[in-house]
Amino acid sequence: MYLAPSPQIAVLWIHIIAACVWIGGQITLGMLVPLLRFDRDLVLAAARRFGWLGWSAFAVLIVTGVINMHEIGVSFTHLNATPTSRTLSLKLTLVIISGLAAAAHSLLPRLMQEGTARRALTGILAVLALLAALGAAFYGVVIAEH
Ligand code: HEM
């Protein structure tokens, strides 16, 4: 006899896989870019390919996250009502920071002149997107374990 999976577990599983893609993709791309720097076209091609995969994973995180919220009985109108919903608010703030930092990071080349300032800001935004996503994952586990 094995433990039986349920539809809720399948949704949580998809949520975790999407988190792996969002976080793992950022780490992989972050490690590849310095190696590919000699060929700008290659960097752009790798970034575009990850962009497609990463934003798809982010969209999946939002859809499955809303279903998870429903499963644990938290609604957007009561995000300050209980310790669980307050922890979820903190997690959602980190999700927003991660998404905004990743979007700003990828739009920066179109908004700023090439140079040291742009390179520094692009790096800071990439680190922020990753750290915020790691924080969101951490608070996700905290919620799931309570
Ligand atoms: C950067 C985006 C996100 C990441 C990296 C992330 C990651 C995670 C992880 C790793 C877990 C733990 C699962 C477990 O231990 O079983 C989790 C749980 C959870 N996540 Fe997310 N998540 C993200 C976005 C969202 C969003 C946008 C929402 C809501 C709209 C959400 C709602 C939840 C809920 C409610 C749980 C707890 C599920 C349960 O207890 O069954 N997440 N998340």
Residues whose N, C-alpha, C, O or C-beta is under 5 A from the ligand:
A	BS01	HEM	A19 L61 I62 G65 V66 N68 M69 V95 S98 A133 A136 A137 G140 V141 I143 A144
